[in-house]
C-alpha cells in the first residue's frame, strides 16, 4: 500500500483480490472508452457492446458470489456496507442482462449503452475508493491473495 492509503500492487505480485478487480475495471473502462470514441461501426460496435455487457456480468457475479459475502463474514460491522454493494452489483447484473436483450439496431441501444457506461464509471469509482480501502485496512496480504485466487477462479469458470 502506498502512503496515499490506496493499494498499489508491485510488479510480480501474485494477483490478489484488488488486482483481480482492478483488471476487470480497466477492461470495462477500456471497452467503454472505445465505445464512446465511436471508432467501431456496425458489427464491430455491436460486438464491443456485447463484450462490455459480458465483462460487467462476470465482474458483478464474482462480487456477489465471493467478494462481498467474504467481506460480510470477515469484516466486523460491514454487514450493511456489504449488503449495499451486493445490491449494487445485482443491479449491474440486471442492467447487463436487459442490455444484452436489446436488439442491436434498437433506437434505445445508444441511450442504454450510455446509461450502462455511466453505471460502470460510478461502480469503478465507488469500488476503488471505498471497497479497496476497506479491503486493505481490514484484510491482511495473505487473505487478499487467497481471495484474489478465489475471484480469479470464479471469473474463469463464469467465462467458460
C-alpha positions as CSV (number, residue, x, y, z in Angstrom):
1,X,0.0,0.0,0.0
2,X,1.3,3.5,-0.8
3,X,1.4,6.4,1.5
4,X,-1.8,7.7,-0.1
5,X,-3.8,4.8,1.5
6,X,-4.6,3.3,-1.9
7,X,-3.4,-0.2,-2.6
8,X,-0.8,-0.4,-5.4
9,X,0.4,-3.9,-6.3
10,X,4.0,-4.2,-7.2
11,X,5.2,-5.9,-10.3
12,X,5.5,-9.6,-9.9
13,X,3.0,-9.8,-7.1
14,X,0.5,-12.7,-7.4
15,X,-2.9,-11.4,-8.2
16,X,-4.7,-10.5,-5.0
17,X,-8.4,-9.5,-4.8
18,X,-7.7,-5.9,-5.5
19,X,-5.6,-6.7,-8.6
20,X,-8.2,-9.0,-10.0
21,X,-10.9,-6.4,-9.5
22,X,-8.7,-3.6,-10.9
23,X,-8.0,-5.6,-14.0
24,X,-11.7,-6.0,-14.5
25,X,-12.2,-2.3,-14.0
26,X,-9.5,-1.5,-16.6
27,X,-11.1,-3.8,-19.1
28,X,-14.6,-2.3,-18.5
29,X,-13.3,1.3,-18.7
30,X,-11.3,0.5,-21.9
31,X,-14.4,-1.0,-23.6
32,X,-16.5,2.0,-22.5
33,X,-13.9,4.4,-23.9
34,X,-13.7,2.5,-27.2
35,X,-17.5,2.7,-27.4
36,X,-17.5,6.4,-26.6
37,X,-14.7,7.0,-29.1
38,X,-17.1,5.8,-31.8
39,X,-14.4,4.2,-34.0
40,X,-16.2,0.9,-34.3
41,X,-19.2,0.7,-36.5
42,X,-21.9,-1.8,-37.3
43,X,-21.0,-5.4,-36.4
44,X,-17.8,-4.3,-34.5
45,X,-19.8,-1.9,-32.4
46,X,-22.4,-4.5,-31.5
47,X,-19.6,-6.9,-30.6
48,X,-18.0,-4.3,-28.4
49,X,-21.3,-3.7,-26.6
50,X,-21.8,-7.4,-26.1
51,X,-18.3,-7.8,-24.7
52,X,-18.9,-4.9,-22.3
53,X,-22.1,-6.4,-21.0
54,X,-20.4,-9.8,-20.7
55,X,-17.5,-8.4,-18.8
56,X,-19.8,-6.4,-16.5
57,X,-21.9,-9.5,-15.8
58,X,-18.8,-11.6,-15.0
59,X,-17.4,-8.9,-12.7
60,X,-20.7,-8.3,-10.8
61,X,-21.2,-12.1,-10.5
62,X,-17.9,-12.7,-8.7
63,X,-18.5,-9.8,-6.4
64,X,-22.0,-11.0,-5.4
65,X,-20.9,-14.6,-5.1
66,X,-17.4,-14.3,-3.5
67,X,-16.2,-10.8,-2.6
68,X,-19.0,-9.2,-0.6
69,X,-20.0,-12.4,1.2
70,X,-16.4,-12.7,2.3
71,X,-16.4,-9.0,3.5
72,X,-19.7,-9.6,5.4
73,X,-18.2,-12.6,7.1
74,X,-14.7,-11.4,7.8
75,X,-15.0,-7.6,8.5
76,X,-16.9,-6.9,11.7
77,X,-19.6,-4.3,11.3
78,X,-19.5,-4.4,7.5
79,X,-22.9,-6.1,7.0
80,X,-24.8,-3.1,5.8
81,X,-21.9,-1.9,3.6
82,X,-21.5,-5.3,2.0
83,X,-25.3,-5.7,1.6
84,X,-25.5,-2.3,-0.3
85,X,-22.5,-3.4,-2.5
86,X,-24.3,-6.7,-3.3
87,X,-27.5,-4.8,-4.2
88,X,-25.5,-2.5,-6.5
89,X,-23.7,-5.5,-8.1
90,X,-27.1,-7.2,-8.6
91,X,-28.4,-4.0,-10.2
92,X,-25.5,-4.1,-12.6
93,X,-26.3,-7.8,-13.4
94,X,-29.9,-6.9,-14.2
95,X,-28.8,-3.9,-16.3
96,X,-26.3,-6.0,-18.2
97,X,-29.0,-8.6,-18.8
98,X,-31.5,-6.1,-20.1
99,X,-28.9,-4.5,-22.2
100,X,-28.0,-7.9,-23.8
101,X,-31.7,-8.5,-24.7
102,X,-31.9,-5.3,-26.7
103,X,-32.0,-5.6,-30.4
104,X,-28.6,-4.3,-31.7
105,X,-30.5,-2.0,-34.2
106,X,-32.8,-0.6,-31.5
107,X,-33.0,3.1,-31.3
108,X,-32.8,2.7,-27.5
109,X,-29.4,1.0,-27.8
110,X,-27.3,4.2,-27.7
111,X,-29.2,5.5,-24.7
112,X,-28.9,2.2,-22.9
113,X,-25.2,2.0,-23.7
114,X,-24.6,5.5,-22.3
115,X,-26.5,4.6,-19.2
116,X,-24.5,1.4,-18.8
117,X,-21.3,3.3,-19.2
118,X,-22.3,5.8,-16.6
119,X,-23.1,2.9,-14.2
120,X,-19.7,1.3,-14.9
121,X,-18.0,4.6,-14.2
122,X,-19.8,5.0,-10.9
123,X,-19.2,1.4,-9.9
124,X,-15.5,1.6,-10.6
125,X,-15.1,4.9,-8.7
126,X,-17.1,3.7,-5.6
127,X,-15.3,0.4,-5.5
128,X,-11.8,1.7,-5.9
129,X,-12.4,4.5,-3.3
130,X,-14.4,2.7,-0.7
131,X,-14.2,-1.1,-1.2
132,X,-10.4,-1.2,-1.9
133,X,-9.8,1.0,1.2
134,X,-11.8,-1.4,3.4
135,X,-10.1,-4.5,2.0
136,X,-6.6,-3.1,2.6
137,X,-7.5,-1.9,6.1
138,X,-9.3,-5.0,7.3
139,X,-7.7,-8.0,5.4
140,X,-4.1,-9.0,5.6
141,X,-2.0,-9.7,2.5
142,X,-2.4,-13.4,2.8
143,X,-6.2,-13.2,2.9
144,X,-6.2,-10.7,0.0
145,X,-4.1,-13.2,-2.0
146,X,-6.4,-16.1,-1.2
147,X,-9.5,-14.0,-2.1
148,X,-7.8,-13.0,-5.3
149,X,-7.3,-16.6,-6.2
150,X,-10.9,-17.4,-5.5
151,X,-12.1,-14.4,-7.6
152,X,-9.8,-15.4,-10.5
153,X,-11.0,-19.0,-10.4
154,X,-14.7,-17.9,-10.3
155,X,-14.0,-15.4,-13.1
156,X,-12.5,-18.2,-15.3
157,X,-15.4,-20.6,-14.6
158,X,-18.0,-17.9,-15.2
159,X,-16.4,-17.1,-18.5
160,X,-16.0,-20.8,-19.5
